[in-house]
């Protein structure tokens, strides 16, 4: 459990207001708020003369209260929007939506391939956060080859992938209680202890969030009787276009993410469902680039910080600033990673171009040759090529048949019906020549 912040009393508030007029204290408070630091960091700050850490914390709290707005009154959830939050949101507005980002970042001819890869990464990482133990390589092979899941972990990843695909196809629709339950059902099919819990609200109060190692209870959700009303309020919050108080769409999406996890409307799968709703909301509000971001992969790599962000909110009077800034940082990292990924793919494409010099070969066939060149023992099916290149069965089959004719590929039986393809007998000779 994290350390609780000190209680702020009336005398502390009066002193804090005076301290905020001190340029040294106000400057320090601004730095603390810029990173939305918690008490456990504030208590180690180097202090100006005649100021205690409790007084500094009181000054931080007062400054945050001046910018605070309650966004979910029933549960006392509030947020204070800082300059850094607004600056990051502005940067995302410039990059995540509109034609500027579309024309400058992702090559049009490769969009489908990048999208499929990103959806797979998102599905894998979001499931790994909830305990899926399959490796990324095995998981990607399963998704690319359209294999049936062989374990609960693979089923979680398969479900996540199908759910994200469903969301991208229905991204313009409004959220309803029925759709929320459907999303949860898609996410949890064949992965829960009781299959009757799929797509159903929890009906008891014995569900808690606990530390996976110590089994310490870190969050007790609100009573299950409140779930139907919460879901109605969530749908309104998700769907409304002109709310009385403007909340930046990205921050609103993060609030949706938090509230689903906070109320825990389902027995299990709340985290996956919460992240899926954030993904949906971002797409619905025009942030098209979200489809290409592996947000959960960044969260998975910083899972401890993700969990602490939840705990800080609850420990500090349900102040959502911690969770919001954490998720904004995640989005920024995901965007930076996407830029690096695309640059790496563009560099690989220049290598693929070398194979085009063979003549009478298209870019997809050149990419297949590059795969074989880098991994001579690789094998694949027509279905896998369909998924990898986002093409029809006919197109994939035509590509492969031409390569078989030239000796670049060899057809092998996988079973009585299914066929696979491996490196052909003339591959090395043709490439060398």
C-alpha positions in Angstrom: 0.0 0.0 0.0 1.2 3.5 -0.7 1.8 6.1 2.0 -1.2 8.3 2.7 -0.7 12.1 2.4 -1.0 14.2 5.5 -4.4 15.7 6.4 -4.7 19.4 5.7 -6.2 21.4 8.5 -7.6 24.9 8.5 -4.4 26.4 9.9 -2.4 24.7 7.1 -4.7 26.3 4.5 -4.2 29.8 5.8 -0.4 29.3 5.8 -0.5 27.7 2.4 -2.4 30.7 0.8 0.3 33.0 2.2 3.1 30.8 1.0 1.7 30.8 -2.6 2.6 34.5 -2.7 6.2 33.6 -2.0 8.0 33.3 -5.4 10.2 30.5 -4.3 7.3 28.4 -3.0 5.0 29.1 -5.9 7.8 28.2 -8.4 8.3 24.9 -6.6 4.6 24.2 -6.5 4.4 24.9 -10.3 7.2 22.3 -10.9 5.4 19.7 -8.7 2.1 20.3 -10.5 3.8 20.1 -13.8 4.6 16.4 -13.1 1.5 16.0 -10.9 3.7 14.5 -8.1 2.3 12.7 -5.2 3.1 13.2 -1.5 5.7 10.5 -1.6 7.8 12.7 -4.0 6.8 16.1 -2.4 8.0 15.1 1.0 11.6 14.8 -0.2 11.8 18.2 -2.0 14.4 20.7 -1.0 12.5 23.5 0.9 12.8 27.3 1.0 13.6 28.6 4.5 11.0 28.3 7.2 8.7 26.0 5.2 7.8 22.5 6.2 6.9 19.6 3.8 3.4 19.5 5.2 3.0 23.2 4.4 4.4 22.7 1.0 1.9 19.9 0.4 -0.9 22.2 1.6 0.3 24.8 -0.9 0.2 22.2 -3.7 -3.3 21.1 -2.7 -4.6 24.7 -2.6 -3.1 25.4 -6.0 -4.8 22.3 -7.4 -8.1 23.1 -5.8 -8.1 26.5 -7.6 -8.1 24.6 -11.0 -10.4 21.8 -9.8 -13.6 20.7 -11.3 -15.8 17.8 -10.1 -16.5 15.5 -13.0 -18.3 12.6 -11.3 -20.2 14.1 -8.4 -21.6 10.8 -7.0 -18.1 9.5 -6.3 -16.4 12.8 -5.7 -14.1 12.4 -8.7 -12.4 15.7 -9.5 -9.6 16.9 -11.8 -7.5 20.0 -12.0 -6.2 20.6 -15.6 -2.6 21.8 -15.6 -0.7 23.7 -18.2 1.3 20.6 -19.1 -1.9 18.6 -19.6 -3.3 21.2 -21.9 0.0 21.5 -23.9 0.1 17.7 -24.4 -3.5 17.7 -25.6 -2.8 20.5 -28.0 0.2 18.5 -29.5 -2.1 15.5 -29.9 -4.7 17.6 -31.6 -2.1 18.6 -34.1 -0.9 15.0 -34.7 -3.8 12.5 -33.9 -6.5 13.9 -36.2 -7.0 15.8 -39.4 -5.2 15.8 -42.7 -1.8 17.1 -41.5 -1.1 13.9 -39.5 -2.5 11.7 -42.2 -0.2 13.1 -44.9 3.0 13.4 -43.0 3.3 10.2 -40.9 1.9 7.0 -42.4 2.6 6.1 -46.1 -0.8 5.6 -47.8 0.2 2.4 -49.5 1.2 0.7 -46.2 -1.6 1.9 -44.0 -3.4 -1.4 -43.8 -0.3 -3.4 -42.9 0.6 -0.9 -40.2 -2.9 -1.0 -38.9 -3.0 -4.8 -38.6 0.3 -4.9 -36.8 -0.8 -2.2 -34.4 -4.1 -4.0 -33.6 -2.2 -7.2 -32.9 0.2 -5.4 -30.6 -2.7 -3.7 -28.7 -4.5 -7.0 -28.3 -1.5 -8.9 -27.1 -0.3 -6.2 -24.6 -3.7 -5.5 -23.1 -4.2 -9.3 -22.5 -0.7 -9.7 -21.1 -1.5 -7.0 -18.5 -4.4 -9.2 -17.3 -2.3 -12.4 -17.0 -2.0 -13.8 -20.6 1.4 -15.6 -20.6 1.8 -16.4 -24.3 4.8 -14.7 -26.0 4.3 -12.0 -28.6 5.7 -14.3 -31.3 3.3 -17.2 -30.6 0.4 -14.8 -30.3 1.2 -13.0 -33.6 1.5 -16.4 -35.4 -1.9 -17.4 -34.1 -3.5 -14.1 -35.3 -1.7 -14.0 -38.6 -2.4 -17.7 -39.4 -6.0 -17.4 -38.1 -5.3 -20.4 -35.8 -7.8 -21.4 -33.1 -6.7 -20.5 -29.6 -5.2 -23.4 -27.7 -5.1 -21.9 -24.2 -6.8 -19.4 -22.0 -4.0 -16.9 -22.7 -4.4 -17.3 -26.4 -8.1 -17.0 -26.1 -7.7 -13.7 -24.2 -5.6 -12.3 -27.0 -7.9 -13.6 -29.7 -10.9 -12.0 -27.9 -9.1 -8.7 -27.5 -8.2 -8.6 -31.2 -11.7 -9.4 -32.3 -13.1 -6.8 -29.9 -10.8 -4.1 -31.3 -11.8 -5.1 -34.8 -15.5 -4.8 -33.8 -14.9 -1.4 -32.3 -13.2 0.0 -35.4 -16.1 -1.2 -37.5 -18.7 0.5 -35.1 -16.6 3.5 -34.0 -19.3 6.0 -35.0 -22.0 4.4 -33.0 -23.2 5.6 -29.6 -22.4 3.7 -26.4 -25.4 1.9 -24.9 -25.7 -0.5 -21.9 -26.3 -3.3 -24.4 -23.2 -2.4 -26.5 -21.1 -2.2 -23.3 -22.2 -5.7 -22.3 -21.5 -6.9 -25.8 -18.0 -5.5 -25.7 -17.4 -7.2 -22.4 -18.8 -10.5 -23.8 -16.5 -10.3 -26.8 -13.5 -9.6 -24.5 -14.2 -12.4 -22.1 -15.6 -15.3 -24.1 -14.2 -18.7 -22.8 -11.8 -16.9 -20.4 -13.9 -16.5 -17.2 -14.3 -19.1 -14.4 -18.1 -18.9 -14.9 -19.2 -18.4 -18.6 -22.5 -16.9 -17.3 -20.5 -13.8 -16.2 -19.7 -13.0 -19.9 -21.4 -9.7 -20.7 -23.2 -9.5 -17.3 -22.9 -7.0 -14.5 -21.6 -8.4 -11.2 -24.4 -9.2 -8.8 -22.4 -9.2 -5.5 -20.1 -7.0 -3.5 -17.4 -9.7 -3.0 -15.3 -8.4 -6.0 -12.2 -6.4 -5.0 -9.0 -5.3 -6.6 -6.0 -6.8 -4.9 -2.2 -6.8 -5.3 -1.3 -9.9 -7.4 1.7 -10.7 -5.2 0.6 -9.8 -1.7 -3.1 -10.3 -2.2 -3.6 -7.0 -0.3 -6.9 -5.3 -1.2 -6.1 -2.0 -2.9 -9.6 -1.0 -4.1 -13.2 -1.9 -3.1 -15.6 -0.9 -5.9 -18.9 0.8 -5.1 -21.9 -1.5 -4.3 -23.2 -3.6 -7.3 -26.7 -2.0 -6.8 -25.2 1.3 -8.3 -24.0 -0.3 -11.5 -27.1 0.2 -13.7 -27.3 3.9 -12.9 -23.5 4.2 -13.4 -23.7 2.6 -16.8 -26.5 5.0 -17.8 -24.4 8.0 -16.7 -21.3 6.5 -18.4 -23.2 6.3 -21.7 -24.4 9.9 -21.4 -20.8 11.0 -20.6 -19.5 9.0 -23.6 -22.1 10.2 -26.1 -22.7 13.8 -25.2 -21.4 16.3 -27.8 -22.1 19.7 -26.1 -21.8 19.2 -22.4 -22.3 22.2 -20.0 -18.6 22.0 -19.0 -16.1 21.4 -21.8 -13.6 18.6 -21.1 -11.0 18.0 -23.7 -11.9 14.8 -25.6 -8.6 13.0 -24.8 -9.1 13.8 -21.1 -12.7 12.7 -21.3 -11.6 9.4 -22.8 -9.1 8.9 -20.0 -11.9 9.6 -17.5 -14.0 6.9 -19.1 -11.1 4.5 -18.8 -10.7 5.3 -15.1 -14.4 5.2 -14.2 -15.0 1.7 -15.7 -12.0 0.4 -13.7 -13.1 2.3 -10.6 -16.7 1.1 -10.5 -15.8 -2.4 -11.7 -19.2 -3.3 -13.2 -18.1 -6.8 -14.2 -16.7 -9.7 -12.2 -13.6 -9.8 -14.4 -12.2 -8.2 -17.5 -12.8 -4.6 -16.4 -9.3 -3.4 -17.3 -9.5 -4.8 -20.8 -13.0 -3.4 -21.3 -11.9 0.0 -19.9 -9.0 0.3 -22.3 -11.2 -0.8 -25.2 -13.7 2.0 -24.4 -10.9 4.5 -24.3 -9.8 3.3 -27.7 -13.4 3.5 -29.0 -14.0 7.0 -27.7 -10.8 8.3 -29.2 -11.8 6.9 -32.7 -15.3 8.2 -32.3 -14.0 11.7 -31.6 -11.8 11.7 -34.8 -8.4 10.8 -33.3 -7.8 8.3 -36.2 -4.2 7.8 -35.4 -5.2 5.9 -32.2 -5.8 2.9 -34.5 -2.1 2.7 -35.2 -0.9 3.2 -31.6 -0.1 0.3 -29.3 -1.2 2.1 -26.1 -1.4 -1.0 -23.9 2.1 -2.1 -24.8 3.4 1.1 -23.2 1.2 0.6 -20.2 2.3 -3.0 -19.9 5.9 -1.9 -19.7 5.1 0.6 -16.9 2.4 -1.5 -15.2 3.6 -0.5 -11.7 3.2 3.2 -12.6 -0.2 2.5 -14.1 -1.4 0.8 -10.9 0.1 3.6 -8.7 -1.8 6.2 -10.7 -5.1 4.5 -9.7 -3.9 4.3 -6.1 -2.8 8.0 -5.9 -6.2 9.1 -7.1 -8.0 7.2 -4.4 -5.5 8.1 -1.7 -5.6 11.8 -2.5 -9.4 12.5 -2.3 -10.2 11.1 -5.8 -8.1 13.7 -7.6 -7.8 12.2 -11.1 -4.8 14.4 -12.1 -2.4 11.5 -11.4 -4.2 9.1 -13.7 -4.7 11.7 -16.5 -1.1 12.8 -16.7 0.1 9.2 -16.6 -2.1 8.3 -19.6 -1.1 11.5 -21.5 2.5 10.4 -21.1 1.6 6.9 -22.3 -0.1 8.4 -25.5 3.0 10.5 -26.2 5.3 7.5 -25.8 3.0 5.4 -28.0 3.1 8.2 -30.7 6.9 8.4 -30.5 7.2 4.6 -30.8 4.9 4.7 -33.8 7.1 7.2 -35.6 10.2 5.0 -34.9 8.3 1.9 -36.1 7.3 3.6 -39.3 10.8 4.8 -39.9 12.1 1.3 -39.3 9.6 -0.1 -41.8 10.5 2.5 -44.4 14.2 1.5 -44.0 13.2 -2.2 -44.4 11.2 -1.2 -47.5 14.4 0.1 -49.1 15.9 -3.4 -48.5 12.7 -5.0 -50.0 13.2 -2.8 -53.1 16.4 -4.8 -53.9 14.3 -7.9 -54.6 12.2 -5.9 -57.1 15.3 -5.9 -59.3 14.6 -9.5 -60.2 11.9 -8.2 -62.5 8.3 -9.4 -62.9 7.7 -9.2 -59.2 5.5 -6.9 -57.1 6.1 -5.3 -53.7 4.2 -8.0 -51.8 6.3 -10.8 -53.4 9.4 -8.8 -52.7 8.4 -8.6 -49.0 7.8 -12.3 -48.9 11.3 -12.9 -50.4 12.7 -10.6 -47.7 11.0 -12.6 -45.0 12.5 -15.8 -46.4 15.9 -14.2 -46.8 16.0 -13.1 -43.2 14.5 -16.4 -41.9 15.2 -19.3 -44.3 13.1 -21.8 -42.3 10.0 -19.7 -42.2 6.7 -21.2 -43.5 3.4 -19.6 -44.1 -0.1 -20.1 -45.5 -2.3 -18.2 -47.9 -4.5 -17.1 -44.9 -1.4 -15.7 -43.1 -0.4 -13.6 -46.2 -4.0 -12.3 -46.4 -3.8 -11.1 -42.8 -0.2 -9.8 -43.1 -0.8 -7.7 -46.3 -4.6 -7.0 -45.9 -5.4 -8.6 -49.3 -7.9 -11.0 -50.6 -7.5 -14.8 -50.8 -7.3 -14.6 -54.6 -4.6 -11.9 -54.6 -2.5 -13.8 -52.1 -2.9 -17.1 -54.0 -1.9 -15.4 -57.3 1.2 -13.9 -55.7 2.3 -17.3 -54.3 1.5 -19.3 -57.4 3.8 -17.1 -59.5 6.6 -17.5 -57.0 6.1 -21.3 -57.0 6.4 -21.3 -60.8 9.7 -19.5 -60.6 11.1 -21.8 -57.9 11.1 -19.1 -55.2 8.6 -21.0 -53.1 7.7 -24.6 -52.6 4.3 -25.9 -51.7 4.0 -28.4 -48.9 1.0 -30.3 -47.5 0.1 -29.3 -43.8 -2.8 -31.8 -43.7 -5.3 -33.4 -46.1 -6.7 -30.0 -47.1 -4.4 -27.2 -45.9 -1.2 -26.3 -47.7 1.8 -24.3 -46.7 4.7 -22.6 -48.4 8.5 -22.6 -47.7 11.7 -21.5 -49.4 11.9 -22.8 -53.0 14.8 -24.9 -54.4 15.9 -22.1 -56.7 15.6 -19.2 -54.2 19.3 -19.0 -53.2 20.4 -19.3 -56.8 18.0 -16.6 -58.1 18.8 -14.2 -55.3 22.5 -14.7 -55.7 22.3 -14.2 -59.5 
